[in-house]
Amino acid sequence: MARTKSSSRWLQEHFDDPYVLKAQKEGWRSRAIYKLQELDEKDKLFYPGMVVVDLGAAPGGWSQWASQQVGLQGQVFALDILPVEPYAGVRFIQGDFREDEVYQQLIDSLAGREVDLVMSDMAPNISGNKAVDIPRAMHLVELSIELADQVLKPGGNILMKVFQGEGYEALLSELKSKYAKVVSRKPKASRPRSKEIYLLGVGKK
């Protein structure tokens, strides 16, 4: 089957992307590292000894950055439906976060540890139909919030990719009821035409 014009355009855009080229040169697993790096520099997300949960981790760029920031005393628990190459300081679980069994496997792996940061770069497979894509994305966001409700320590933070659309204002209200401060960010490495933004909930109540 021939490639569509849109898929060919995406491939060309990807390989010409300065962040893709920079990640390859610097040894990072994905261009997404630069989104997290900017957010970390701006909001001081990490410190040595932290326990971090990384949802939607593949190919592992965010976990790679987080592990380096939390150091040997810290621990990163990463989860994705896709396989991720092992990385020092990262405990990886492969499975679908929407499934109760996989969710419970993550809880069991934490073994009662209180988490300092839950971060999610999860996104559904995009169909191009907003009526389908936005609810799917919002479902992943709600699951991330549920996990944070369960495992995040008081004062802990949550960072999530979200797509603006139906349900966004309700999401903001929910986060503001649970966190001392909520801010939105659009990192430079986030492609301008993408509807994605990142919401950071600071200081779990």
Beta strands, then each sheet from edge to edge (+ up, - down):
strand 1: 51-55
strand 2: 75-80
strand 3: 90-94
strand 4: 115-120
strand 5: 152-163
strand 6: 179-185
strand 7: 196-204
sheet 1: 3+ 2+ 1+ 4+ 5+ 7- 6+
end
